[in-house]
Amino acid sequence: MTTKTLNYTPEQTLKMVSDYQAGTTVESIAESLGKSVRSVVAKLSREKVYVAKTYATKTGEPVVKKDQHADAIAAVLGLTEAETESLTKANKTALAKIFAALANSKPI
């Protein structure tokens, strides 16, 4: 019977979690432990303490996915799922502009 080799000792795990919660970057923790960043992120995730980075646009706004634009347009226009699916093939900038125009339009 083979014994399982631990990637992290309980002491390493405890230090890693406390360092991360104190604001130490994942890259610094990985370097100090001689592990890869992916390994540290995976371990912190298993320990339920890792918080993924939130992405923003160049202007600092939250990222809105193309599907979300298409769904918003479909809700305004009352489109079917098939019609909404075809919208997702359009350019993201175009979808954002269409939604903005619809949101600012007045009913006829």
C-alpha positions in Angstrom: 0.0 0.0 0.0 1.3 3.4 -0.9 1.1 6.4 1.3 -0.3 9.7 0.0 2.2 12.5 -0.1 0.8 15.8 1.2 1.4 18.8 -1.0 0.9 21.1 2.0 1.5 20.4 5.7 -1.2 21.5 8.1 1.3 24.2 9.3 1.8 25.5 5.7 -1.9 25.5 5.1 -2.6 27.5 8.3 0.1 30.0 7.5 -1.0 30.3 3.9 -4.6 31.0 4.9 -3.6 33.5 7.6 -1.2 35.3 5.2 -3.9 35.4 2.4 -6.5 36.8 4.8 -4.0 39.4 6.0 -3.7 40.6 2.4 -0.5 38.9 1.2 -0.8 38.2 -2.6 -1.1 34.7 -3.9 2.1 35.3 -5.9 4.1 36.1 -2.7 2.6 33.1 -0.9 3.5 30.8 -3.8 7.0 32.1 -3.9 7.6 31.7 -0.2 6.3 28.1 -0.3 8.1 27.2 -3.5 4.8 26.3 -5.1 3.0 27.5 -8.3 0.4 30.2 -8.1 -2.2 27.7 -9.5 -1.4 25.3 -6.7 -1.8 28.0 -4.0 -5.1 29.2 -5.5 -6.4 25.7 -5.6 -5.5 25.1 -2.0 -7.0 28.4 -0.9 -10.1 27.5 -2.8 -10.3 24.1 -1.1 -10.0 25.9 2.2 -12.9 28.2 1.1 -11.0 31.4 1.6 -9.9 32.3 -2.0 -11.8 35.2 -3.6 -11.4 35.4 -7.4 -10.4 38.8 -8.9 -13.2 40.8 -10.2 -12.6 42.1 -13.7 -13.4 45.6 -14.9 -13.3 47.4 -18.2 -10.6 50.0 -19.0 -13.0 52.6 -17.7 -13.4 50.7 -14.4 -17.0 49.5 -15.0 -17.9 45.9 -14.4 -17.6 43.6 -17.3 -20.9 42.8 -19.0 -20.9 39.7 -21.1 -22.4 39.6 -24.6 -25.1 37.1 -23.5 -26.3 39.6 -20.9 -26.7 42.3 -23.5 -28.7 39.9 -25.7 -30.9 38.8 -22.8 -31.7 42.4 -21.9 -32.6 43.3 -25.5 -34.8 40.1 -25.7 -36.6 41.1 -22.5 -37.4 44.6 -23.9 -38.5 43.3 -27.2 -40.2 40.1 -26.0 -38.0 37.8 -28.2 -38.1 34.0 -28.2 -35.1 32.0 -27.0 -34.2 31.2 -30.6 -34.3 34.9 -31.6 -32.2 35.7 -28.6 -29.7 33.1 -29.5 -29.2 34.7 -32.9 -28.5 38.0 -31.2 -25.5 36.6 -29.4 -23.7 36.3 -32.7 -23.6 40.1 -33.0 -20.8 42.3 -31.9 -20.8 43.1 -28.2 -20.4 46.9 -28.8 -23.3 46.8 -31.2 -25.5 44.9 -28.7 -24.6 47.5 -26.0 -25.6 50.4 -28.2 -28.9 48.7 -29.3 -29.8 48.1 -25.7 -28.9 51.7 -24.7 -31.1 53.0 -27.6 -34.0 50.7 -26.6 -33.7 51.8 -22.9 -33.8 55.5 -23.9 -36.6 55.1 -26.5 -40.2 56.2 -26.0 -43.1 53.9 -26.9 -44.8 54.8 -30.3 
